Amino acid sequence: MEIYQLSAQQILERIAKKEVSKEEVFDSFKKRIEKINPQINAFISVTDYRQENIRGDEGRLSGVPIGVKDLFCTKGIRTTAASKALENFVPPYTATVVKNLLNEGAIISGKLNMDEFAMGSSNENSFFGAVKNPVDLEYVAGGSSGGSAAAVAAGLCPISLGSDTGGSIRLPASYCGVMGLKPTYGRMSRYGMISYASSLDQAGPLARRIEDLALATEIMSGFDEKDSTSFKSEEKAFYQKLKADSQFKVGVIKGLDRLNFDPAIKTAYEEFVEELRSKKIEIESIELSSLEHTVSIYYLIAMSEASSNLSRYDGVRFGYRHDFSKEPPGSLEEFYSKTRGEAFGKEVKRRILLGSYALSAGYFDQFYQKASLLRRKLSLEIEEAFKKVDLILSPVSTVGAFKIGERNKDPLKMYETDQLTTLANLTGTPAVSFPLSQKSKLPVGIQFIAPHFKEQSLLDFGLYLQSEGLIRSEVQDVL
Ligand code: GLN
């Protein structure tokens, strides 16, 4: 096998046996990036092995190159959030989750493309251009962590970092045929992660094999005094405790048909449920009556929080500023409006405007408050469901990967793709996307949600599915 086809575990074994050096591993991935990236546009920046700031100590990931979504601050390495606003921003510090990986020997091989400020479901909203799906270049890679999913799928790195506010790890993972985990809200520190919607944002890993996913989850997790929402807990030995386990009661959502499904996705999902039944996995129907409202609740809350978080990009202390050298601004308002008008893309502007509207006096009760109440109702429904089952299964999305340009004219059509993923963000529960063993040309993913802090169940069941060959784990070697 070529180095780019190996998992992190296999790379670590080869390094330990001295069959290959860390520098050779890094360089072979770099060559692979140089060959494939011009076709898929997954990386925004690529590093060099001699750079000091791409490595930390020695540890359990020594010599494994990782791709980092360009949303995580990396000291001395440009971090853009795929926005013109931060095109030349070089952070003075590193995000905690990245630091945790560097402390265990991982090496940053580059920064990955994404939707601008993580706002999108197809990675078409990037200032640096769309990411293309490595399985078919005419199709989207999914978003917003499209670079993270495409890079792992095409063997440009064995593990990548993504972020998930409403599905941004799971959706691109499913479109590209890799796995991705969104942890419980509070499991991983958000320090140094550029904020989109703070009550929903979580970091998480993408990989091709459960063992790699578990190791990255274990290393990235943990309390951080720099993030007051991070959770104090000692139980995070996900990799050490990993064991294939099929003893879970799986819940399937009653009446999923009320959502508007792409027939091919529905069939793939139903076949998978049948496969589980034939393996004697216990399956039970559960009720989630607020499910069809998740998109409305999510977008109201996410846009409101985004409008507040993005107010910091005013061009005063850092980030893009309109060139006032020829004509100074007539007022402070003009300074802001010219700067911000040029710095943000269309979708980001739309969200700032809608979010500000929803939060404005007189409308607050009608929109934000109402969405928050429904969010609570959703949490109660999911709590009730978890009294009956251990895991909740569903497709990742109602639609599969679509062609570039097919959905981005109509924002509501784009938002529809997030009906099933936003559920986990709104309720703070951990969730994974696993790639079904590929029967059709384009990959399809399935989602499992677990109760708070039960990432171990997701990983243990994942290892069982992987060992039974029910989910795929190879590089998409089509390019
Ligand atoms: N597609 C969703 C949005 O645009 C989710 C994005 C994300 O998880 N960052 O808000």
Boltz pocket constraint, residues with backbone or C-beta under 6 A from the ligand:
constraints:
  - pocket:
      binder: B
      contacts: [[A, 117], [A, 118], [A, 119], [A, 120], [A, 121], [A, 143], [A, 144], [A, 163], [A, 164], [A, 165], [A, 166], [A, 167], [A, 168], [A, 169], [A, 196], [A, 302], [A, 418]]
      max_distance: 6.0
